[in-house]
Each structure stands twice: as structure tokens, then as C-alpha cells.
Amino acid sequence: MKKWVRNLTMVGMVALSATVLAACGKSDKSASDDGKTTVSMYMPGDKPKNYTAIINKANKEIHKTYKDINLKMTFIGWGDYEQKYNVMVTSGDDYDLAFAQNYPSNAAKGAYADLTDLLKKDAKKAYNSVDPAYWKGLTVNNKIYGFPVNANIYAQNVLTFNQSFLDKYNINIDDVNSYESMEPALEQLHKEKPGVAAFAIGQGYKASPAHMDFPLGNGLPFAIDSTGKDKKVVNVYDTAEMKGILNTLHGFYKKGYIPQDAATSSTQYNLQDNTWFVRQETQGPYDYGDTALINNAGGKKMVSKPITEPFKSSAQSQVAVWAVSKTSKHKEAAVKVLNLLNTDKTLLNNIAWGLEGQQWNFTDKAKGKIKLTDKYKPNYFIGAWMMGNNNNLYTQDSVTDAMIDKRKADIKDAKQSVALGFNPDTTKVKTEVTNLSNVMSKYLDILNTGTADPEPTIAKMDKELKTAGYDKVQKELQSQYDAFLAKQ
């Protein structure tokens, strides 16, 4: 599962927080006061209320292996993260670790440190524990620029409904399998509770076709059919499927089912609150259905309906990636931190579940079984989907051995997108890609939130894209994709 921001999924997309941009990118340039190197780690979300206790315990655990390394986390609100992250990247701030956005584009631009050799030197155990599909998906120009969170290597986007409203107003969602099919439910909820966001989306939200890969990230229009039936690189906004989705969302917007300020809003519709009726999440095998979402909401009941097909894909491998800045002064230390986050169970679980003895307790330590306490609630942990290898997570007693075995089998048997591993080299079209990104920044939010009428808006956007160099980039991508397919 995952927050609508990116998009994203892996295990229930969770809570984390806002800090001032002035703090962004200012990693500790020298050793900290106690003589240790401080690795700065930037991520989206709200700062946990027990952050001090979490980070103190984390550093105590890190010191068992790396005596001279401290970790410091900095949180930036979900609604602000992408914009502030882009400022950090483009200005060359010397942060150490950051939760990557638009990974393939930024990697191709040279914004990140090349980790190809460092990972095998300072994070070999962690590297070997990751599903190989991730490394295919993260390879850009034959190099690796990020470390993935090993979790939902395949996933599907779902529409997640607030069970309390379903029950209270007797709303039926049995037939929901698409955006369009949820309209009767939205209509009923909006009639009963007009003050609640029927479809809770906002700035940064992206609508999801059933099976599309985005080789340069979904902030650009280029898309590939994951099934391989169509081998052409297309503008997703020109496809009948996407236009149909956007027309549906525009209809929702006009009827008031989508917040009227969605295109510019950074409002957070927290999982645990009753400020929303349906939201879009991403779920994969480690989520055990809605289990992860419900955990992240402190037990609040939800039910999800799939709207996309599950594939192992480059996009899915890039859902949760930690990148090291090319200007970082502590590249090796940063990679060592990644190594521990992905191999040290004590470290990971006291971040992802909160603190032992506070948010949870062991019921069977040998088997890694835990029981949550009444102190396990949002803002007292950091979501596992974005922190470290989920194979190392402790599991609640409610997660049976059969469920774990099914998770393993499903991952092993999952279909791969034909485009898995296709991360094109944009060196020849760098200027055009930048120009196209500038054009898309004007249209992404108003189109995807249903704010703008899609037909005239797409026509206007396409005209600007053509002027910005769309045809040249499409031709280059198509040539590389044809060559990629020929080698498979």
C-alpha cells in the first residue's frame, strides 16, 4: 500500500512530517560533537512523536557495528516533499541520503552518487538479500544509483474505502473494479456527508492505467504496455484508456466528489481520520491484503478494491529507493547505514514498528512474532515500506505461517513486465527532457485531479510538448526500447 503521492506502493504508506526547507540539504559537513560522522537522511512525512527515542535506539544499534557513525533523520511533509526534494537535487545540496523521487530521470542526470561498487563493498549482505528484479529496475546506464526497499516488487493500485462510512450508510462496493465503477458509492457518500472528501486526492496524485510502465517516471508522459502486446512508446495522455480515466475524474470533480482545491492542495487525509471516504493506495504481497493499511491507521478498518494488474516492473522497483547525493561528504558511511537498515532486524523493527516495550512486545522472539500495544498508533513509527528489507520484519500473531508462505510463493510466481530493466539513457535528449518536465509541471496536477477538462487541456499540453521536443525524445526512447527488446 502506499500514499497517493507517488505512488506508489509498498507496505501501507504511512505517516512522517514537515521541517523547514532551510534545513534541507545541510548535512553535517564534519564529524559531530562526539567525534562521529553524522549521516543525514531526508524523507517525506511527519516526524514521529517519539523520534528522539527512536533515533537514540537506532544509533545505539548502529554503533554495535559502526562505532563512528550516527544517523539523523529529517522529515518534510508529504505535500511539500517532492518540490523541496527537487530544490535539493537541482541546487546540489550536500545531503547524504534522501528518499528518491523520479529516480530514473535524476539518476540519468547525474544527481546521485554511483553506488555500483560501493554497494558490493560496504553493503554486500544487504545487496545480496534483495530480489534481483530490483537491481534490474534500478540499473541506469549500466550503473546503480540507489538502494531499494526490498518489499513489494510487484503490486497493484487499489481504491481503499473507509469501512466506517460503508457500514454507517450501507454503501455497496461489490462491483468496484475501476474509477468509473465507484461513482455510485461516491454519489451516495457525498449526499450523506458533503463535508468529507469523497475521493481524497491532491497535489502530486497520479491516475493509474491498468498496465503501463513509465520509463522516465510518471511525471513525464512516456509509457509502455507492461504486457508487451503493444511495443510502442506512447504518450499515455493520448491513449483512450487514460483519456477515459481523466474524463471520469473530471466528472467527479464537477460533482464535488474530489476536493475543489485538489490541484494545489497539500492537505493530508490521514489514514486514521474520518476526513476521507476513498483513497488510492498501492498494495503488494507484504501488505497481506489490507493488514498493513489497518496497522498504520491504528486499527481503523478499511477495504480495498484492485484497479490495476500486478507486475514486477521498473516502476515498482523504484517505489521506495534511497539515493546518496553526488555531493555527499559521507558516501561510504551512508551506504553502511543502508547496509544495516537492510540486515539488522533489531534496528529496522524498532523503527518500523516503533519501540519494543512501548509500541510492541515479543510473543515468540525465536519466530519473530509480536503483539502490538495500545501505544502503537500513527506518528509513533516510520513505515516499513520506506525503511528497509521487509523480509526482516517481525510479524504479528495474526499473520499466519500460511500467509507468509503465500507471500513468498506469490513473489516467486509474479509476472514480470516486459519493460523491467528498461531505464533509458537520456544523455542525447537531456535538454528536451528538462523542457518536457517543465511543460508537464503545468498540467500534471490539473489533469490527474480532474480539475481541468481533459480534451482541450491535453490538446494544449501536446502542442507545448511538441515544441519542447517530444518527438525527438519519443524517437530516442523507441530506438532504445526496440534494442532492449531485441536482447531479451
C-alpha positions as a printed Julia matrix, in Angstrom:
488×3 Matrix{Float64}:
   0.0     0.0     0.0
   1.09    3.49   -0.29
   0.24    7.11   -0.04
  -1.21    8.72   -3.17
   1.81   10.86   -3.5
   3.95    8.98   -5.88
   2.56    6.45   -5.85
   3.32    4.36   -5.24
   3.15    1.08   -3.08
   4.67   -0.88   -0.94
   3.54   -1.66    2.51
   1.0     0.68    3.94
   2.07    4.17    3.25
   2.33    5.68    6.46
   2.9     8.81    8.41
   6.01   11.08    8.79
   6.46   15.33    8.79
   7.32   18.8     7.98
  10.5    20.7     8.56
  11.85   23.9     7.19
  13.5    23.84    3.78
  16.32   25.87    5.22
  17.37   22.67    6.95
  17.26   20.68    3.73
  20.46   19.61    2.17
  22.63   20.88    5.0
  24.2    17.64    6.05
  26.81   17.69    8.8
  29.98   18.54    6.91
  32.22   17.42    9.72
  32.12   14.9    12.49
  29.5    15.51   15.15
  30.32   16.74   18.64
  31.08   13.23   19.91
  33.58   12.64   17.12
  31.24   10.54   14.99
  30.23   11.13   11.38
  26.55   12.09   11.14
  24.7    10.75    8.12
  21.75   12.93    7.15
  18.62   11.14    5.92
  15.74   13.09    4.34
  12.31   11.57    3.92
   8.67   12.55    3.36
   6.11   12.54    6.15
   5.52   13.64    9.71
   8.21   13.49   12.36
   7.26   10.73   14.82
   6.29   11.99   18.26
   8.78    9.52   19.74
  11.51   10.4    17.24
  14.14   11.15   19.87
  13.69    7.73   21.47
  13.65    6.01   18.05
  16.81    7.68   16.78
  18.67    7.17   20.07
  17.9     3.46   19.98
  18.77    3.31   16.27
  22.16    4.92   16.83
  22.88    2.64   19.77
  22.26   -0.3    17.45
  24.32    1.22   14.62
  27.27    1.7    17.0
  27.43   -2.06   17.58
  28.7    -2.4    14.01
  29.89    1.08   13.04
  31.17    2.88   16.13
  31.86    6.15   14.34
  28.53    6.66   12.53
  25.4     8.46   13.73
  22.14    8.73   11.81
  19.99   11.86   11.76
  16.55   11.84   10.09
  14.86   14.95    8.73
  11.17   14.9     7.78
   9.38   17.01    5.18
   5.58   16.95    4.81
   4.15   14.74    2.07
   2.61   17.68    0.25
   5.9    19.59    0.19
   8.41   16.8    -0.23
   8.66   16.48   -3.99
   9.09   20.21   -4.56
  11.64   20.64   -1.79
  13.43   17.48   -2.83
  13.75   18.82   -6.37
  15.3    22.01   -4.97
  17.79   19.91   -3.01
  18.73   17.92   -6.11
  18.96   20.75   -8.6
  20.85   23.07   -6.25
  23.43   20.39   -5.49
  22.87   20.41   -1.72
  25.2    18.01    0.04
  22.64   15.82    1.78
  23.7    12.23    2.34
  20.62   10.01    1.96
  17.23   11.0     0.57
  14.08    9.15   -0.36
  14.33    9.35   -4.15
  11.75   10.95   -6.42
  11.75   10.47  -10.21
  14.63    8.05   -9.75
  15.43    7.22  -13.41
  15.44   10.86  -14.53
  17.54   12.1   -11.63
  19.92    9.16  -11.92
  20.37    9.79  -15.64
  21.03   13.48  -14.94
  23.87   12.56  -12.59
  22.19   13.86   -9.42
  23.1    10.75   -7.43
  26.33    9.05   -6.45
  27.21    5.91   -8.39
  26.74    3.1    -5.86
  27.58    0.17   -8.15
  30.88   -0.67   -6.45
  30.14    0.78   -3.02
  27.12   -1.48   -2.54
  29.15   -4.6    -3.19
  31.91   -3.36   -0.88
  30.06   -1.79    2.06
  26.59   -3.35    1.74
  27.28   -6.75    0.22
  24.98   -8.67    2.58
  22.16   -6.21    2.05
  22.74   -6.2    -1.72
  22.51   -9.99   -1.94
  19.29  -10.1     0.08
  17.32   -8.04   -2.44
  15.12   -9.62   -5.13
  17.18   -9.43   -8.38
  14.24   -7.75  -10.11
  15.0    -4.62   -8.1
  18.52   -4.36   -9.45
  17.2    -4.76  -12.99
  14.74   -1.96  -12.34
  17.33    0.36  -10.8
  20.09   -0.05  -13.38
  20.55    3.16  -15.35
  23.26    3.38  -17.99
  24.64    0.08  -16.62
  25.08    1.58  -13.15
  23.15    1.51   -9.88
  22.35    4.82   -8.19
  20.04    3.79   -5.38
  19.19    1.14   -2.81
  15.62   -0.22   -2.93
  13.43   -1.24   -0.04
  13.01   -4.96   -0.65
   9.28   -5.48   -0.28
   6.5    -5.29   -2.85
   8.46   -5.88   -6.03
   5.1    -6.43   -7.6
   1.99   -4.56   -6.6
  -1.25   -3.12   -7.83
  -3.06    0.1    -7.22
  -6.26   -0.17   -5.25
  -9.16    2.02   -4.23
  -9.3     1.88   -0.44
 -12.64    2.58    1.25
 -13.26    3.79    4.78
 -15.18    0.91    6.36
 -16.91    3.15    8.91
 -18.73    5.06    6.16
 -19.54    1.88    4.24
 -21.2     0.48    7.35
 -22.92    3.65    8.51
 -24.57    4.42    5.18
 -24.87    0.85    3.89
 -22.79    1.6     0.78
 -22.18   -1.35   -1.53
 -18.81   -1.59   -3.34
 -19.01   -5.22   -4.51
 -18.77   -4.24   -8.18
 -15.98   -1.67   -7.87
 -13.01   -2.53  -10.13
 -12.25    0.84  -11.75
 -12.56    4.57  -11.19
 -15.78    4.73  -13.16
 -17.44    1.88  -11.26
 -17.04    3.6    -7.89
 -19.24    6.56   -8.86
 -22.44    5.22   -7.22
 -20.55    4.85   -3.93
 -19.1     8.37   -4.21
 -22.51    9.79   -5.03
 -24.12    8.15   -2.02
 -21.38    9.25    0.38
 -21.35   12.81   -0.97
 -25.09   13.07   -0.46
 -24.8    11.88    3.14
 -21.53   13.65    4.1
 -20.78   16.53    1.7
 -18.08   17.84    4.05
 -15.99   14.66    3.68
 -13.55   14.25    0.77
 -15.32   11.53   -1.2
 -12.22   10.78   -3.31
  -9.35   12.12   -1.21
  -6.67   13.14   -3.68
  -4.48   16.21   -4.0
  -1.32   17.72   -5.42
   1.05   15.05   -6.71
  -1.65   12.45   -7.3
  -1.36   10.32  -10.46
  -4.18    8.35  -12.03
  -3.32    4.75  -12.94
  -3.92    2.89  -16.21
  -4.29   -0.88  -15.79
  -0.84   -1.94  -17.03
   1.58    0.79  -18.02
   5.29    1.31  -17.36
   6.74    4.82  -17.31
  10.4     4.59  -18.4
  11.2     8.15  -17.3
   8.83    8.16  -14.34
   5.16    9.1   -14.29
   5.99   12.79  -14.16
   6.63   12.55  -17.91
   4.1    11.27  -20.46
   6.09    8.4   -22.0
   4.54    4.99  -21.33
   4.93    1.33  -22.34
   2.42   -1.51  -22.22
   3.59   -3.87  -19.46
   2.05   -6.89  -21.15
   4.11   -6.48  -24.31
   1.09   -6.56  -26.6
   1.96   -3.07  -27.78
   5.66   -2.36  -28.19
   5.37    1.34  -28.94
   6.46    4.1   -26.56
   3.37    6.3   -26.34
   2.12    9.46  -24.7
  -0.1     7.95  -22.0
  -2.34   11.04  -22.07
  -3.16   10.34  -25.71
  -4.37    6.79  -25.04
  -8.09    6.06  -24.98
  -7.73    4.41  -21.56
  -6.11    7.4   -19.87
  -8.47    9.88  -21.5
 -11.38    7.8   -20.25
  -9.98    7.82  -16.71
  -9.38   11.57  -16.77
 -12.86   12.25  -18.12
 -14.27   10.18  -15.26
 -12.19   12.12  -12.71
 -13.25   15.42  -14.25
 -16.84   14.35  -13.85
 -16.16   13.53  -10.2
 -14.56   16.94   -9.74
 -17.52   18.82  -11.23
 -19.91   16.93   -8.94
 -17.84   17.76   -5.86
 -16.59   14.25   -5.16
 -12.97   15.46   -5.43
 -11.81   18.41   -3.27
 -12.08   21.61   -5.31
  -8.54   22.69   -4.39
  -7.06   19.25   -5.16
  -4.62   20.5    -7.81
  -2.91   22.83   -5.35
  -3.68   21.21   -2.02
  -1.15   19.55    0.25
  -3.86   18.51    2.72
  -3.06   15.2     4.36
  -6.01   12.86    4.69
  -4.63   10.74    7.48
  -5.48    7.06    7.38
  -6.8     7.07   10.92
  -9.19   10.01   10.42
 -12.72   10.16    9.02
 -11.91   13.04    6.69
 -11.97   10.76    3.64
 -14.17    8.09    2.08
 -11.93    6.55   -0.59
  -8.25    7.0    -1.37
  -5.83    5.38   -3.8
  -3.19    3.1    -2.34
  -0.69    0.59   -3.67
  -0.59   -2.91   -2.24
   1.69   -5.86   -2.65
   2.35   -9.24   -1.03
   3.98   -7.84    2.11
   0.82   -5.9     2.89
  -1.17   -9.11    3.47
  -4.26   -7.55    1.94
  -5.37   -4.54    3.98
  -3.41   -5.62    7.07
  -0.62   -3.06    6.65
  -3.02   -0.2     6.0
  -5.09   -1.08    9.04
  -1.95   -1.31   11.19
  -0.76    2.09   10.01
  -4.16    3.55   10.86
  -4.05    2.24   14.4
  -6.65   -0.46   13.75
  -9.09    1.57   11.66
 -10.95   -0.76    9.29
 -10.6    -0.38    5.53
 -11.35   -2.46    2.46
  -9.57   -2.19   -0.9
 -10.54   -2.98   -4.5
  -7.81   -3.5    -7.15
  -7.85   -1.31  -10.28
  -4.52   -2.26  -11.9
  -2.78   -5.52  -12.76
   0.21   -6.72  -10.68
   3.61   -6.82  -12.39
   7.22   -6.88  -11.34
   8.29   -3.68  -13.02
  10.9    -0.96  -13.1
   8.32    1.45  -11.71
   7.56   -0.86   -8.8
  11.25   -1.39   -8.1
  11.55    2.4    -7.82
   8.67    2.95   -5.38
  10.94    3.19   -2.36
  14.58    3.95   -3.16
  17.27    5.62   -1.08
  19.78    7.63   -3.07
  23.06    9.19   -1.98
  23.76   12.7    -3.22
  26.67   13.02   -5.64
  27.87   15.86   -3.42
  27.62   13.91   -0.15
  30.73   14.1     2.04
  29.84   10.76    3.63
  29.07    8.37    0.79
  30.65    5.3     2.38
  29.04    5.98    5.75
  25.67    6.45    4.05
  25.97    3.08    2.31
  26.95    1.43    5.59
  23.76    2.82    7.16
  21.76    1.35    4.27
  23.5    -1.96    4.86
  22.32   -2.08    8.47
  18.79   -0.9     7.72
  18.52   -3.88    5.4
  20.26   -6.54    7.5
  19.89   -5.64   11.19
  16.46   -6.81   12.39
  16.67   -5.01   15.71
  17.45   -1.71   14.0
  14.71   -1.99   11.38
  11.94   -3.25   13.63
  12.44   -0.58   16.29
  11.88    1.98   13.55
   9.16    0.3    11.5
   7.04   -0.94   14.43
   8.05    1.66   16.97
   9.91    0.72   20.14
   9.95   -2.67   21.79
   8.25   -2.4    25.17
   6.37    0.69   24.02
   4.54    0.02   20.74
   5.03   -3.75   20.71
   6.3    -6.8    22.58
   7.56  -10.21   21.52
   5.2   -13.16   21.86
   7.74  -15.53   20.31
  11.16  -13.97   19.84
  12.63  -17.0    18.1
   9.97  -16.81   15.4
   9.9   -13.01   15.3
   6.25  -12.86   16.42
   4.98   -9.73   18.12
   1.85   -8.24   19.64
   1.08   -4.54   19.34
   0.22   -2.48   22.41
  -2.31    0.32   22.76
   0.62    2.73   22.27
   1.04    1.55   18.68
  -0.6     4.35   16.77
   0.14    6.69   13.85
   3.11    9.03   14.37
   4.87    6.58   16.67
   6.7     4.6    13.97
   8.1     5.03   10.44
   6.53    2.9     7.72
   8.45   -0.25    6.86
   7.61    0.21    3.18
  10.16    3.0     3.02
  12.79    1.94    5.56
  14.42   -1.43    4.94
  14.2    -5.06    3.81
  10.68   -6.17    4.69
  11.79   -9.77    4.77
  13.41   -8.88    8.11
  10.23   -7.53    9.68
   8.71   -9.19   12.7
   5.12  -10.25   12.09
   2.03  -10.02   14.23
   0.46  -13.19   15.56
  -2.45  -12.54   13.18
  -0.1   -13.12   10.23
  -0.03  -16.88    9.92
   2.69  -19.12    8.52
   0.32  -19.9     5.65
   0.05  -16.19    4.82
   3.83  -15.85    4.84
   4.24  -18.92    2.62
   1.68  -17.48    0.2
   3.55  -14.18    0.14
   6.77  -15.96   -0.8
   5.1   -18.06   -3.48
   3.28  -15.07   -4.95
   6.51  -13.1    -5.26
   8.26  -16.04   -6.88
   5.44  -16.61   -9.37
   4.61  -12.98  -10.17
   4.62  -11.86  -13.8
   7.38   -9.54  -14.95
   6.66   -6.53  -17.09
   8.32   -6.86  -20.48
   9.91   -3.48  -19.76
  11.5    -4.49  -16.44
  15.05   -3.18  -16.56
  14.44   -0.69  -19.35
  15.88    2.53  -17.95
  16.84    4.57  -20.99
  19.92    6.74  -21.43
  18.69   10.31  -21.91
  22.12   11.85  -22.47
  21.3    12.79  -26.07
  17.99   14.39  -25.12
  18.82   15.93  -21.75
  17.7    19.42  -22.72
  14.47   18.16  -24.24
  13.66   16.04  -21.17
  14.11   19.1   -18.96
  11.89   21.16  -21.26
   9.24   18.43  -21.26
   9.36   18.24  -17.46
   8.7    21.98  -17.33
   5.69   21.59  -19.59
   4.31   18.65  -17.62
   4.64   20.54  -14.33
   1.92   22.89  -15.62
  -0.51   20.09  -16.43
   0.06   17.04  -14.21
  -1.94   18.2   -11.22
  -4.84   19.82  -13.04
  -5.28   16.75  -15.27
  -4.79   13.98  -12.71
  -7.03   15.54  -10.08
  -9.85   16.02  -12.56
  -9.67   19.8   -12.19
  -9.28   20.5   -15.91
 -11.4    19.3   -18.81
  -9.07   16.68  -20.32
  -9.84   17.03  -24.03
  -8.87   20.7   -24.57
  -6.2    20.56  -21.85
  -4.42   17.56  -23.37
  -4.59   19.15  -26.82
  -2.94   22.3   -25.45
  -0.38   20.26  -23.49
   0.51   18.13  -26.52
   1.14   21.25  -28.56
   3.57   22.54  -25.93
   5.18   19.11  -25.6
   5.82   19.01  -29.34
   7.51   22.41  -29.19
   9.57   21.26  -26.2
  10.97   18.26  -28.13
   8.53   15.4   -27.52
   9.08   13.8   -30.95
  12.85   13.72  -30.54
  12.65   12.11  -27.11
   9.99    9.61  -28.22
  12.12    8.57  -31.18
  15.18    8.11  -28.95
  13.22    6.1   -26.38
  11.64    3.94  -29.07
  15.02    3.17  -30.59
  16.43    2.16  -27.21
  13.35    0.15  -26.29
  13.48   -1.77  -29.59
  17.13   -2.59  -28.89
  16.25   -3.6   -25.31
  13.51   -5.97  -26.5
  15.81   -7.47  -29.1
  18.2    -8.57  -26.33
  15.53  -10.24  -24.2
